[in-house]
């Protein structure tokens, strides 16, 4: 459904899965924190901001 809505709206999107990382992996004060997945997340987010908010 999401892909259909983005296509109909003419927008682009990218999804990513951090295999092996549990939900909440970016929260460093929890047991599920995953430093490697968090770093990948921030790299992807920074790339998005750079592309979109130039």
mmCIF entry with sequence, helices, sheets and N, C-alpha, C, O atoms, coordinates in Angstrom:
data_MODEL
# 
_entry.id   MODEL 
# 
_entity.id                         1 
_entity.type                       polymer 
_entity.pdbx_number_of_molecules   1 
# 
_entity_poly.entity_id                      1 
_entity_poly.type                           'polypeptide(L)' 
_entity_poly.nstd_linkage                   no 
_entity_poly.nstd_monomer                   no 
_entity_poly.pdbx_seq_one_letter_code       
;(UNK)(UNK)(UNK)(UNK)(UNK)(UNK)(UNK)(UNK)(UNK)(UNK)(UNK)(UNK)(UNK)(UNK)(UNK)(UNK)
(UNK)(UNK)(UNK)(UNK)(UNK)(UNK)(UNK)(UNK)(UNK)(UNK)(UNK)(UNK)(UNK)(UNK)(UNK)(UNK)
(UNK)(UNK)(UNK)(UNK)(UNK)(UNK)(UNK)(UNK)(UNK)(UNK)(UNK)(UNK)(UNK)(UNK)(UNK)(UNK)
(UNK)(UNK)(UNK)(UNK)(UNK)(UNK)
;
_entity_poly.pdbx_seq_one_letter_code_can   XXXXXXXXXXXXXXXXXXXXXXXXXXXXXXXXXXXXXXXXXXXXXXXXXXXXXX 
_entity_poly.pdbx_strand_id                 A 
# 
loop_
_entity_poly_seq.entity_id 
_entity_poly_seq.num 
_entity_poly_seq.mon_id 
_entity_poly_seq.hetero 
1 1  UNK n 
1 2  UNK n 
1 3  UNK n 
1 4  UNK n 
1 5  UNK n 
1 6  UNK n 
1 7  UNK n 
1 8  UNK n 
1 9  UNK n 
1 10 UNK n 
1 11 UNK n 
1 12 UNK n 
1 13 UNK n 
1 14 UNK n 
1 15 UNK n 
1 16 UNK n 
1 17 UNK n 
1 18 UNK n 
1 19 UNK n 
1 20 UNK n 
1 21 UNK n 
1 22 UNK n 
1 23 UNK n 
1 24 UNK n 
1 25 UNK n 
1 26 UNK n 
1 27 UNK n 
1 28 UNK n 
1 29 UNK n 
1 30 UNK n 
1 31 UNK n 
1 32 UNK n 
1 33 UNK n 
1 34 UNK n 
1 35 UNK n 
1 36 UNK n 
1 37 UNK n 
1 38 UNK n 
1 39 UNK n 
1 40 UNK n 
1 41 UNK n 
1 42 UNK n 
1 43 UNK n 
1 44 UNK n 
1 45 UNK n 
1 46 UNK n 
1 47 UNK n 
1 48 UNK n 
1 49 UNK n 
1 50 UNK n 
1 51 UNK n 
1 52 UNK n 
1 53 UNK n 
1 54 UNK n 
# 
_struct_asym.id          A 
_struct_asym.entity_id   1 
# 
loop_
_struct_conf.conf_type_id 
_struct_conf.id 
_struct_conf.pdbx_PDB_helix_id 
_struct_conf.beg_label_comp_id 
_struct_conf.beg_label_asym_id 
_struct_conf.beg_label_seq_id 
_struct_conf.pdbx_beg_PDB_ins_code 
_struct_conf.end_label_comp_id 
_struct_conf.end_label_asym_id 
_struct_conf.end_label_seq_id 
_struct_conf.pdbx_end_PDB_ins_code 
_struct_conf.beg_auth_comp_id 
_struct_conf.beg_auth_asym_id 
_struct_conf.beg_auth_seq_id 
_struct_conf.end_auth_comp_id 
_struct_conf.end_auth_asym_id 
_struct_conf.end_auth_seq_id 
_struct_conf.pdbx_PDB_helix_class 
_struct_conf.details 
_struct_conf.pdbx_PDB_helix_length 
HELX_P HELX_P1 AA1 UNK A 2  ? UNK A 9  ? UNK A 2  UNK A 9  1 ? 8  
HELX_P HELX_P2 AA2 UNK A 35 ? UNK A 52 ? UNK A 35 UNK A 52 1 ? 18 
# 
_struct_conf_type.id          HELX_P 
_struct_conf_type.criteria    ? 
_struct_conf_type.reference   ? 
# 
loop_
_atom_site.group_PDB 
_atom_site.id 
_atom_site.type_symbol 
_atom_site.label_atom_id 
_atom_site.label_alt_id 
_atom_site.label_comp_id 
_atom_site.label_asym_id 
_atom_site.label_entity_id 
_atom_site.label_seq_id 
_atom_site.pdbx_PDB_ins_code 
_atom_site.Cartn_x 
_atom_site.Cartn_y 
_atom_site.Cartn_z 
_atom_site.occupancy 
_atom_site.B_iso_or_equiv 
_atom_site.pdbx_formal_charge 
_atom_site.auth_seq_id 
_atom_site.auth_comp_id 
_atom_site.auth_asym_id 
_atom_site.auth_atom_id 
_atom_site.pdbx_PDB_model_num 
ATOM 1   N N  . UNK A 1 1  ? 0.826  -1.193 0.000  1.00 0.00 ? 1  UNK A N  1 
ATOM 2   C CA . UNK A 1 1  ? 0.000  0.000  0.000  1.00 0.00 ? 1  UNK A CA 1 
ATOM 3   C C  . UNK A 1 1  ? 0.865  1.250  0.000  1.00 0.00 ? 1  UNK A C  1 
ATOM 4   O O  . UNK A 1 1  ? 0.602  2.173  -0.771 1.00 0.00 ? 1  UNK A O  1 
ATOM 5   N N  . UNK A 1 2  ? 1.882  1.305  0.836  1.00 0.00 ? 2  UNK A N  1 
ATOM 6   C CA . UNK A 1 2  ? 2.736  2.476  0.903  1.00 0.00 ? 2  UNK A CA 1 
ATOM 7   C C  . UNK A 1 2  ? 3.396  2.754  -0.439 1.00 0.00 ? 2  UNK A C  1 
ATOM 8   O O  . UNK A 1 2  ? 3.436  3.899  -0.890 1.00 0.00 ? 2  UNK A O  1 
ATOM 9   N N  . UNK A 1 3  ? 3.916  1.706  -1.078 1.00 0.00 ? 3  UNK A N  1 
ATOM 10  C CA . UNK A 1 3  ? 4.560  1.881  -2.383 1.00 0.00 ? 3  UNK A CA 1 
ATOM 11  C C  . UNK A 1 3  ? 3.566  2.465  -3.386 1.00 0.00 ? 3  UNK A C  1 
ATOM 12  O O  . UNK A 1 3  ? 3.917  3.351  -4.166 1.00 0.00 ? 3  UNK A O  1 
ATOM 13  N N  . UNK A 1 4  ? 2.334  1.973  -3.367 1.00 0.00 ? 4  UNK A N  1 
ATOM 14  C CA . UNK A 1 4  ? 1.308  2.470  -4.277 1.00 0.00 ? 4  UNK A CA 1 
ATOM 15  C C  . UNK A 1 4  ? 1.043  3.955  -4.021 1.00 0.00 ? 4  UNK A C  1 
ATOM 16  O O  . UNK A 1 4  ? 0.945  4.731  -4.971 1.00 0.00 ? 4  UNK A O  1 
ATOM 17  N N  . UNK A 1 5  ? 0.928  4.360  -2.766 1.00 0.00 ? 5  UNK A N  1 
ATOM 18  C CA . UNK A 1 5  ? 0.651  5.758  -2.446 1.00 0.00 ? 5  UNK A CA 1 
ATOM 19  C C  . UNK A 1 5  ? 1.785  6.671  -2.892 1.00 0.00 ? 5  UNK A C  1 
ATOM 20  O O  . UNK A 1 5  ? 1.545  7.751  -3.431 1.00 0.00 ? 5  UNK A O  1 
ATOM 21  N N  . UNK A 1 6  ? 3.033  6.230  -2.663 1.00 0.00 ? 6  UNK A N  1 
ATOM 22  C CA . UNK A 1 6  ? 4.176  7.035  -3.097 1.00 0.00 ? 6  UNK A CA 1 
ATOM 23  C C  . UNK A 1 6  ? 4.224  7.149  -4.612 1.00 0.00 ? 6  UNK A C  1 
ATOM 24  O O  . UNK A 1 6  ? 4.485  8.225  -5.150 1.00 0.00 ? 6  UNK A O  1 
ATOM 25  N N  . UNK A 1 7  ? 3.976  6.052  -5.293 1.00 0.00 ? 7  UNK A N  1 
ATOM 26  C CA . UNK A 1 7  ? 3.987  6.055  -6.758 1.00 0.00 ? 7  UNK A CA 1 
ATOM 27  C C  . UNK A 1 7  ? 2.892  6.974  -7.288 1.00 0.00 ? 7  UNK A C  1 
ATOM 28  O O  . UNK A 1 7  ? 3.134  7.768  -8.198 1.00 0.00 ? 7  UNK A O  1 
ATOM 29  N N  . UNK A 1 8  ? 1.699  6.873  -6.730 1.00 0.00 ? 8  UNK A N  1 
ATOM 30  C CA . UNK A 1 8  ? 0.577  7.715  -7.173 1.00 0.00 ? 8  UNK A CA 1 
ATOM 31  C C  . UNK A 1 8  ? 0.861  9.191  -6.907 1.00 0.00 ? 8  UNK A C  1 
ATOM 32  O O  . UNK A 1 8  ? 0.428  10.051 -7.675 1.00 0.00 ? 8  UNK A O  1 
ATOM 33  N N  . UNK A 1 9  ? 1.579  9.490  -5.834 1.00 0.00 ? 9  UNK A N  1 
ATOM 34  C CA . UNK A 1 9  ? 1.885  10.873 -5.490 1.00 0.00 ? 9  UNK A CA 1 
ATOM 35  C C  . UNK A 1 9  ? 3.101  11.399 -6.243 1.00 0.00 ? 9  UNK A C  1 
ATOM 36  O O  . UNK A 1 9  ? 3.397  12.592 -6.193 1.00 0.00 ? 9  UNK A O  1 
ATOM 37  N N  . UNK A 1 10 ? 3.811  10.503 -6.947 1.00 0.00 ? 10 UNK A N  1 
ATOM 38  C CA . UNK A 1 10 ? 4.984  10.916 -7.690 1.00 0.00 ? 10 UNK A CA 1 
ATOM 39  C C  . UNK A 1 10 ? 6.196  11.169 -6.808 1.00 0.00 ? 10 UNK A C  1 
ATOM 40  O O  . UNK A 1 10 ? 7.100  11.909 -7.199 1.00 0.00 ? 10 UNK A O  1 
ATOM 41  N N  . UNK A 1 11 ? 6.229  10.574 -5.640 1.00 0.00 ? 11 UNK A N  1 
ATOM 42  C CA . UNK A 1 11 ? 7.356  10.753 -4.728 1.00 0.00 ? 11 UNK A CA 1 
ATOM 43  C C  . UNK A 1 11 ? 8.280  9.540  -4.779 1.00 0.00 ? 11 UNK A C  1 
ATOM 44  O O  . UNK A 1 11 ? 7.908  8.474  -5.270 1.00 0.00 ? 11 UNK A O  1 
ATOM 45  N N  . UNK A 1 12 ? 9.474  9.724  -4.268 1.00 0.00 ? 12 UNK A N  1 
ATOM 46  C CA . UNK A 1 12 ? 10.414 8.611  -4.170 1.00 0.00 ? 12 UNK A CA 1 
ATOM 47  C C  . UNK A 1 12 ? 10.597 8.263  -2.702 1.00 0.00 ? 12 UNK A C  1 
ATOM 48  O O  . UNK A 1 12 ? 10.368 9.092  -1.821 1.00 0.00 ? 12 UNK A O  1 
ATOM 49  N N  . UNK A 1 13 ? 11.006 7.050  -2.456 1.00 0.00 ? 13 UNK A N  1 
ATOM 50  C CA . UNK A 1 13 ? 11.218 6.620  -1.086 1.00 0.00 ? 13 UNK A CA 1 
ATOM 51  C C  . UNK A 1 13 ? 12.260 5.527  -1.061 1.00 0.00 ? 13 UNK A C  1 
ATOM 52  O O  . UNK A 1 13 ? 12.552 4.901  -2.079 1.00 0.00 ? 13 UNK A O  1 
ATOM 53  N N  . UNK A 1 14 ? 12.811 5.309  0.104  1.00 0.00 ? 14 UNK A N  1 
ATOM 54  C CA . UNK A 1 14 ? 13.811 4.265  0.294  1.00 0.00 ? 14 UNK A CA 1 
ATOM 55  C C  . UNK A 1 14 ? 13.543 3.648  1.666  1.00 0.00 ? 14 UNK A C  1 
ATOM 56  O O  . UNK A 1 14 ? 13.343 4.365  2.646  1.00 0.00 ? 14 UNK A O  1 
ATOM 57  N N  . UNK A 1 15 ? 13.540 2.343  1.731  1.00 0.00 ? 15 UNK A N  1 
ATOM 58  C CA . UNK A 1 15 ? 13.392 1.670  3.016  1.00 0.00 ? 15 UNK A CA 1 
ATOM 59  C C  . UNK A 1 15 ? 14.662 0.892  3.315  1.00 0.00 ? 15 UNK A C  1 
ATOM 60  O O  . UNK A 1 15 ? 15.408 0.516  2.410  1.00 0.00 ? 15 UNK A O  1 
ATOM 61  N N  . UNK A 1 16 ? 14.888 0.663  4.568  1.00 0.00 ? 16 UNK A N  1 
ATOM 62  C CA . UNK A 1 16 ? 16.066 -0.097 4.954  1.00 0.00 ? 16 UNK A CA 1 
ATOM 63  C C  . UNK A 1 16 ? 15.770 -0.971 6.155  1.00 0.00 ? 16 UNK A C  1 
ATOM 64  O O  . UNK A 1 16 ? 14.959 -0.621 7.012  1.00 0.00 ? 16 UNK A O  1 
ATOM 65  N N  . UNK A 1 17 ? 16.426 -2.093 6.204  1.00 0.00 ? 17 UNK A N  1 
ATOM 66  C CA . UNK A 1 17 ? 16.277 -3.015 7.331  1.00 0.00 ? 17 UNK A CA 1 
ATOM 67  C C  . UNK A 1 17 ? 17.653 -3.261 7.913  1.00 0.00 ? 17 UNK A C  1 
ATOM 68  O O  . UNK A 1 17 ? 18.583 -3.631 7.195  1.00 0.00 ? 17 UNK A O  1 
ATOM 69  N N  . UNK A 1 18 ? 17.780 -3.060 9.189  1.00 0.00 ? 18 UNK A N  1 
ATOM 70  C CA . UNK A 1 18 ? 19.024 -3.366 9.886  1.00 0.00 ? 18 UNK A CA 1 
ATOM 71  C C  . UNK A 1 18 ? 18.886 -4.776 10.452 1.00 0.00 ? 18 UNK A C  1 
ATOM 72  O O  . UNK A 1 18 ? 18.422 -4.971 11.575 1.00 0.00 ? 18 UNK A O  1 
ATOM 73  N N  . UNK A 1 19 ? 19.298 -5.745 9.652  1.00 0.00 ? 19 UNK A N  1 
ATOM 74  C CA . UNK A 1 19 ? 19.158 -7.153 10.036 1.00 0.00 ? 19 UNK A CA 1 
ATOM 75  C C  . UNK A 1 19 ? 19.817 -7.409 11.383 1.00 0.00 ? 19 UNK A C  1 
ATOM 76  O O  . UNK A 1 19 ? 20.958 -7.011 11.616 1.00 0.00 ? 19 UNK A O  1 
ATOM 77  N N  . UNK A 1 20 ? 19.098 -8.065 12.248 1.00 0.00 ? 20 UNK A N  1 
ATOM 78  C CA . UNK A 1 20 ? 19.618 -8.427 13.553 1.00 0.00 ? 20 UNK A CA 1 
ATOM 79  C C  . UNK A 1 20 ? 19.429 -7.360 14.615 1.00 0.00 ? 20 UNK A C  1 
ATOM 80  O O  . UNK A 1 20 ? 19.655 -7.620 15.797 1.00 0.00 ? 20 UNK A O  1 
ATOM 81  N N  . UNK A 1 21 ? 19.017 -6.158 14.214 1.00 0.00 ? 21 UNK A N  1 
ATOM 82  C CA . UNK A 1 21 ? 18.804 -5.079 15.180 1.00 0.00 ? 21 UNK A CA 1 
ATOM 83  C C  . UNK A 1 21 ? 17.335 -5.080 15.606 1.00 0.00 ? 21 UNK A C  1 
ATOM 84  O O  . UNK A 1 21 ? 16.432 -5.171 14.774 1.00 0.00 ? 21 UNK A O  1 
ATOM 85  N N  . UNK A 1 22 ? 17.120 -4.980 16.894 1.00 0.00 ? 22 UNK A N  1 
ATOM 86  C CA . UNK A 1 22 ? 15.757 -4.931 17.415 1.00 0.00 ? 22 UNK A CA 1 
ATOM 87  C C  . UNK A 1 22 ? 15.190 -3.518 17.320 1.00 0.00 ? 22 UNK A C  1 
ATOM 88  O O  . UNK A 1 22 ? 15.935 -2.546 17.197 1.00 0.00 ? 22 UNK A O  1 
ATOM 89  N N  . UNK A 1 23 ? 13.862 -3.415 17.378 1.00 0.00 ? 23 UNK A N  1 
ATOM 90  C CA . UNK A 1 23 ? 13.191 -2.119 17.382 1.00 0.00 ? 23 UNK A CA 1 
ATOM 91  C C  . UNK A 1 23 ? 13.735 -1.289 18.545 1.00 0.00 ? 23 UNK A C  1 
ATOM 92  O O  . UNK A 1 23 ? 13.844 -1.794 19.662 1.00 0.00 ? 23 UNK A O  1 
ATOM 93  N N  . UNK A 1 24 ? 14.069 -0.052 18.302 1.00 0.00 ? 24 UNK A N  1 
ATOM 94  C CA . UNK A 1 24 ? 14.627 0.810  19.327 1.00 0.00 ? 24 UNK A CA 1 
ATOM 95  C C  . UNK A 1 24 ? 16.137 0.802  19.360 1.00 0.00 ? 24 UNK A C  1 
ATOM 96  O O  . UNK A 1 24 ? 16.741 1.288  20.316 1.00 0.00 ? 24 UNK A O  1 
ATOM 97  N N  . UNK A 1 25 ? 16.756 0.253  18.323 1.00 0.00 ? 25 UNK A N  1 
ATOM 98  C CA . UNK A 1 25 ? 18.209 0.065  18.303 1.00 0.00 ? 25 UNK A CA 1 
ATOM 99  C C  . UNK A 1 25 ? 19.003 1.351  18.392 1.00 0.00 ? 25 UNK A C  1 
ATOM 100 O O  . UNK A 1 25 ? 20.196 1.306  18.689 1.00 0.00 ? 25 UNK A O  1 
ATOM 101 N N  . UNK A 1 26 ? 18.379 2.511  18.143 1.00 0.00 ? 26 UNK A N  1 
ATOM 102 C CA . UNK A 1 26 ? 19.109 3.780  18.201 1.00 0.00 ? 26 UNK A CA 1 
ATOM 103 C C  . UNK A 1 26 ? 19.145 4.387  19.601 1.00 0.00 ? 26 UNK A C  1 
ATOM 104 O O  . UNK A 1 26 ? 19.830 5.386  19.824 1.00 0.00 ? 26 UNK A O  1 
ATOM 105 N N  . UNK A 1 27 ? 18.429 3.805  20.528 1.00 0.00 ? 27 UNK A N  1 
ATOM 106 C CA . UNK A 1 27 ? 18.337 4.376  21.883 1.00 0.00 ? 27 UNK A CA 1 
ATOM 107 C C  . UNK A 1 27 ? 19.427 3.784  22.768 1.00 0.00 ? 27 UNK A C  1 
ATOM 108 O O  . UNK A 1 27 ? 19.330 2.648  23.233 1.00 0.00 ? 27 UNK A O  1 
ATOM 109 N N  . UNK A 1 28 ? 20.457 4.577  22.986 1.00 0.00 ? 28 UNK A N  1 
ATOM 110 C CA . UNK A 1 28 ? 21.665 4.077  23.655 1.00 0.00 ? 28 UNK A CA 1 
ATOM 111 C C  . UNK A 1 28 ? 21.466 3.707  25.119 1.00 0.00 ? 28 UNK A C  1 
ATOM 112 O O  . UNK A 1 28 ? 22.327 3.051  25.705 1.00 0.00 ? 28 UNK A O  1 
ATOM 113 N N  . UNK A 1 29 ? 20.367 4.106  25.713 1.00 0.00 ? 29 UNK A N  1 
ATOM 114 C CA . UNK A 1 29 ? 20.139 3.789  27.119 1.00 0.00 ? 29 UNK A CA 1 
ATOM 115 C C  . UNK A 1 29 ? 19.242 2.557  27.305 1.00 0.00 ? 29 UNK A C  1 
ATOM 116 O O  . UNK A 1 29 ? 18.665 2.363  28.375 1.00 0.00 ? 29 UNK A O  1 
ATOM 117 N N  . UNK A 1 30 ? 19.127 1.723  26.256 1.00 0.00 ? 30 UNK A N  1 
ATOM 118 C CA . UNK A 1 30 ? 18.300 0.520  26.351 1.00 0.00 ? 30 UNK A CA 1 
ATOM 119 C C  . UNK A 1 30 ? 19.132 -0.724 26.084 1.00 0.00 ? 30 UNK A C  1 
ATOM 120 O O  . UNK A 1 30 ? 20.251 -0.643 25.577 1.00 0.00 ? 30 UNK A O  1 
ATOM 121 N N  . UNK A 1 31 ? 18.578 -1.863 26.428 1.00 0.00 ? 31 UNK A N  1 
ATOM 122 C CA . UNK A 1 31 ? 19.270 -3.138 26.208 1.00 0.00 ? 31 UNK A CA 1 
ATOM 123 C C  . UNK A 1 31 ? 19.353 -3.530 24.732 1.00 0.00 ? 31 UNK A C  1 
ATOM 124 O O  . UNK A 1 31 ? 20.169 -4.376 24.365 1.00 0.00 ? 31 UNK A O  1 
ATOM 125 N N  . UNK A 1 32 ? 18.526 -2.930 23.892 1.00 0.00 ? 32 UNK A N  1 
ATOM 126 C CA . UNK A 1 32 ? 18.524 -3.303 22.475 1.00 0.00 ? 32 UNK A CA 1 
ATOM 127 C C  . UNK A 1 32 ? 19.408 -2.392 21.629 1.00 0.00 ? 32 UNK A C  1 
ATOM 128 O O  . UNK A 1 32 ? 19.453 -2.539 20.408 1.00 0.00 ? 32 UNK A O  1 
ATOM 129 N N  . UNK A 1 33 ? 20.105 -1.459 22.257 1.00 0.00 ? 33 UNK A N  1 
ATOM 130 C CA . UNK A 1 33 ? 20.970 -0.550 21.503 1.00 0.00 ? 33 UNK A CA 1 
ATOM 131 C C  . UNK A 1 33 ? 21.979 -1.341 20.682 1.00 0.00 ? 33 UNK A C  1 
ATOM 132 O O  . UNK A 1 33 ? 22.596 -2.285 21.174 1.00 0.00 ? 33 UNK A O  1 
ATOM 133 N N  . UNK A 1 34 ? 22.138 -0.940 19.420 1.00 0.00 ? 34 UNK A N  1 
ATOM 134 C CA . UNK A 1 34 ? 23.073 -1.590 18.506 1.00 0.00 ? 34 UNK A CA 1 
ATOM 135 C C  . UNK A 1 34 ? 23.902 -0.486 17.848 1.00 0.00 ? 34 UNK A C  1 
ATOM 136 O O  . UNK A 1 34 ? 23.422 0.194  16.941 1.00 0.00 ? 34 UNK A O  1 
ATOM 137 N N  . UNK A 1 35 ? 25.132 -0.309 18.298 1.00 0.00 ? 35 UNK A N  1 
ATOM 138 C CA . UNK A 1 35 ? 25.975 0.793  17.836 1.00 0.00 ? 35 UNK A CA 1 
ATOM 139 C C  . UNK A 1 35 ? 26.206 0.760  16.324 1.00 0.00 ? 35 UNK A C  1 
ATOM 140 O O  . UNK A 1 35 ? 26.173 1.805  15.675 1.00 0.00 ? 35 UNK A O  1 
ATOM 141 N N  . UNK A 1 36 ? 26.436 -0.413 15.765 1.00 0.00 ? 36 UNK A N  1 
ATOM 142 C CA . UNK A 1 36 ? 26.686 -0.514 14.324 1.00 0.00 ? 36 UNK A CA 1 
ATOM 143 C C  . UNK A 1 36 ? 25.429 -0.137 13.531 1.00 0.00 ? 36 UNK A C  1 
ATOM 144 O O  . UNK A 1 36 ? 25.514 0.602  12.550 1.00 0.00 ? 36 UNK A O  1 
ATOM 145 N N  . UNK A 1 37 ? 24.282 -0.635 13.948 1.00 0.00 ? 37 UNK A N  1 
ATOM 146 C CA . UNK A 1 37 ? 23.028 -0.303 13.263 1.00 0.00 ? 37 UNK A CA 1 
ATOM 147 C C  . UNK A 1 37 ? 22.704 1.179  13.429 1.00 0.00 ? 37 UNK A C  1 
ATOM 148 O O  . UNK A 1 37 ? 22.194 1.810  12.504 1.00 0.00 ? 37 UNK A O  1 
ATOM 149 N N  . UNK A 1 38 ? 22.996 1.732  14.599 1.00 0.00 ? 38 UNK A N  1 
ATOM 150 C CA . UNK A 1 38 ? 22.774 3.152  14.847 1.00 0.00 ? 38 UNK A CA 1 
ATOM 151 C C  . UNK A 1 38 ? 23.636 3.999  13.912 1.00 0.00 ? 38 UNK A C  1 
ATOM 152 O O  . UNK A 1 38 ? 23.168 4.999  13.369 1.00 0.00 ? 38 UNK A O  1 
ATOM 153 N N  . UNK A 1 39 ? 24.882 3.603  13.727 1.00 0.00 ? 39 UNK A N  1 
ATOM 154 C CA . UNK A 1 39 ? 25.781 4.331  12.823 1.00 0.00 ? 39 UNK A CA 1 
ATOM 155 C C  . UNK A 1 39 ? 25.265 4.280  11.389 1.00 0.00 ? 39 UNK A C  1 
ATOM 156 O O  . UNK A 1 39 ? 25.294 5.289  10.685 1.00 0.00 ? 39 UNK A O  1 
ATOM 157 N N  . UNK A 1 40 ? 24.790 3.104  10.950 1.00 0.00 ? 40 UNK A N  1 
ATOM 158 C CA . UNK A 1 40 ? 24.217 2.986  9.599  1.00 0.00 ? 40 UNK A CA 1 
ATOM 159 C C  . UNK A 1 40 ? 22.984 3.869  9.457  1.00 0.00 ? 40 UNK A C  1 
ATOM 160 O O  . UNK A 1 40 ? 22.779 4.507  8.425  1.00 0.00 ? 40 UNK A O  1 
ATOM 161 N N  . UNK A 1 41 ? 22.169 3.897  10.502 1.00 0.00 ? 41 UNK A N  1 
ATOM 162 C CA . UNK A 1 41 ? 20.958 4.723  10.510 1.00 0.00 ? 41 UNK A CA 1 
ATOM 163 C C  . UNK A 1 41 ? 21.320 6.205  10.334 1.00 0.00 ? 41 UNK A C  1 
ATOM 164 O O  . UNK A 1 41 ? 20.720 6.896  9.511  1.00 0.00 ? 41 UNK A O  1 
ATOM 165 N N  . UNK A 1 42 ? 22.292 6.687  11.101 1.00 0.00 ? 42 UNK A N  1 
ATOM 166 C CA . UNK A 1 42 ? 22.681 8.090  11.021 1.00 0.00 ? 42 UNK A CA 1 
ATOM 167 C C  . UNK A 1 42 ? 23.318 8.423  9.678  1.00 0.00 ? 42 UNK A C  1 
ATOM 168 O O  . UNK A 1 42 ? 23.118 9.523  9.162  1.00 0.00 ? 42 UNK A O  1 
ATOM 169 N N  . UNK A 1 43 ? 24.066 7.514  9.112  1.00 0.00 ? 43 UNK A N  1 
ATOM 170 C CA . UNK A 1 43 ? 24.650 7.741  7.787  1.00 0.00 ? 43 UNK A CA 1 
ATOM 171 C C  . UNK A 1 43 ? 23.544 7.904  6.749  1.00 0.00 ? 43 UNK A C  1 
ATOM 172 O O  . UNK A 1 43 ? 23.596 8.815  5.923  1.00 0.00 ? 43 UNK A O  1 
ATOM 173 N N  . UNK A 1 44 ? 22.549 7.028  6.788  1.00 0.00 ? 44 UNK A N  1 
ATOM 174 C CA . UNK A 1 44 ? 21.434 7.098  5.843  1.00 0.00 ? 44 UNK A CA 1 
ATOM 175 C C  . UNK A 1 44 ? 20.611 8.365  6.060  1.00 0.00 ? 44 UNK A C  1 
ATOM 176 O O  . UNK A 1 44 ? 20.192 9.000  5.092  1.00 0.00 ? 44 UNK A O  1 
ATOM 177 N N  . UNK A 1 45 ? 20.376 8.737  7.308  1.00 0.00 ? 45 UNK A N  1 
ATOM 178 C CA . UNK A 1 45 ? 19.586 9.930  7.611  1.00 0.00 ? 45 UNK A CA 1 
ATOM 179 C C  . UNK A 1 45 ? 20.319 11.195 7.177  1.00 0.00 ? 45 UNK A C  1 
ATOM 180 O O  . UNK A 1 45 ? 19.709 12.108 6.621  1.00 0.00 ? 45 UNK A O  1 
ATOM 181 N N  . UNK A 1 46 ? 21.611 11.251 7.426  1.00 0.00 ? 46 UNK A N  1 
ATOM 182 C CA . UNK A 1 46 ? 22.411 12.405 7.004  1.00 0.00 ? 46 UNK A CA 1 
ATOM 183 C C  . UNK A 1 46 ? 22.430 12.510 5.482  1.00 0.00 ? 46 UNK A C  1 
ATOM 184 O O  . UNK A 1 46 ? 22.350 13.609 4.934  1.00 0.00 ? 46 UNK A O  1 
ATOM 185 N N  . UNK A 1 47 ? 22.536 11.368 4.798  1.00 0.00 ? 47 UNK A N  1 
ATOM 186 C CA . UNK A 1 47 ? 22.483 11.363 3.334  1.00 0.00 ? 47 UNK A CA 1 
ATOM 187 C C  . UNK A 1 47 ? 21.151 11.910 2.842  1.00 0.00 ? 47 UNK A C  1 
ATOM 188 O O  . UNK A 1 47 ? 21.116 12.712 1.909  1.00 0.00 ? 47 UNK A O  1 
ATOM 189 N N  . UNK A 1 48 ? 20.065 11.486 3.456  1.00 0.00 ? 48 UNK A N  1 
ATOM 190 C CA . UNK A 1 48 ? 18.741 11.977 3.085  1.00 0.00 ? 48 UNK A CA 1 
ATOM 191 C C  . UNK A 1 48 ? 18.664 13.487 3.258  1.00 0.00 ? 48 UNK A C  1 
ATOM 192 O O  . UNK A 1 48 ? 18.233 14.191 2.345  1.00 0.00 ? 48 UNK A O  1 
ATOM 193 N N  . UNK A 1 49 ? 19.076 13.992 4.412  1.00 0.00 ? 49 UNK A N  1 
ATOM 194 C CA . UNK A 1 49 ? 19.015 15.432 4.660  1.00 0.00 ? 49 UNK A CA 1 
ATOM 195 C C  . UNK A 1 49 ? 19.877 16.198 3.665  1.00 0.00 ? 49 UNK A C  1 
ATOM 196 O O  . UNK A 1 49 ? 19.487 17.270 3.203  1.00 0.00 ? 49 UNK A O  1 
ATOM 197 N N  . UNK A 1 50 ? 21.038 15.658 3.336  1.00 0.00 ? 50 UNK A N  1 
ATOM 198 C CA . UNK A 1 50 ? 21.928 16.317 2.379  1.00 0.00 ? 50 UNK A CA 1 
ATOM 199 C C  . UNK A 1 50 ? 21.290 16.403 1.008  1.00 0.00 ? 50 UNK A C  1 
ATOM 200 O O  . UNK A 1 50 ? 21.368 17.439 0.347  1.00 0.00 ? 50 UNK A O  1 
ATOM 201 N N  . UNK A 1 51 ? 20.656 15.319 0.574  1.00 0.00 ? 51 UNK A N  1 
ATOM 202 C CA . UNK A 1 51 ? 20.019 15.311 -0.743 1.00 0.00 ? 51 UNK A CA 1 
ATOM 203 C C  . UNK A 1 51 ? 18.792 16.203 -0.804 1.00 0.00 ? 51 UNK A C  1 
ATOM 204 O O  . UNK A 1 51 ? 18.585 16.911 -1.790 1.00 0.00 ? 51 UNK A O  1 
ATOM 205 N N  . UNK A 1 52 ? 17.978 16.176 0.240  1.00 0.00 ? 52 UNK A N  1 
ATOM 206 C CA . UNK A 1 52 ? 16.677 16.843 0.187  1.00 0.00 ? 52 UNK A CA 1 
ATOM 207 C C  . UNK A 1 52 ? 16.741 18.308 0.631  1.00 0.00 ? 52 UNK A C  1 
ATOM 208 O O  . UNK A 1 52 ? 15.999 19.144 0.115  1.00 0.00 ? 52 UNK A O  1 
ATOM 209 N N  . UNK A 1 53 ? 17.603 18.615 1.561  1.00 0.00 ? 53 UNK A N  1 
ATOM 210 C CA . UNK A 1 53 ? 17.617 19.959 2.141  1.00 0.00 ? 53 UNK A CA 1 
ATOM 211 C C  . UNK A 1 53 ? 18.777 20.817 1.657  1.00 0.00 ? 53 UNK A C  1 
ATOM 212 O O  . UNK A 1 53 ? 19.173 21.761 2.341  1.00 0.00 ? 53 UNK A O  1 
ATOM 213 N N  . UNK A 1 54 ? 19.319 20.507 0.504  1.00 0.00 ? 54 UNK A N  1 
ATOM 214 C CA . UNK A 1 54 ? 20.460 21.272 -0.009 1.00 0.00 ? 54 UNK A CA 1 
ATOM 215 C C  . UNK A 1 54 ? 20.232 22.742 0.028  1.00 0.00 ? 54 UNK A C  1 
ATOM 216 O O  . UNK A 1 54 ? 21.104 23.512 -0.372 1.00 0.00 ? 54 UNK A O  1 
# 
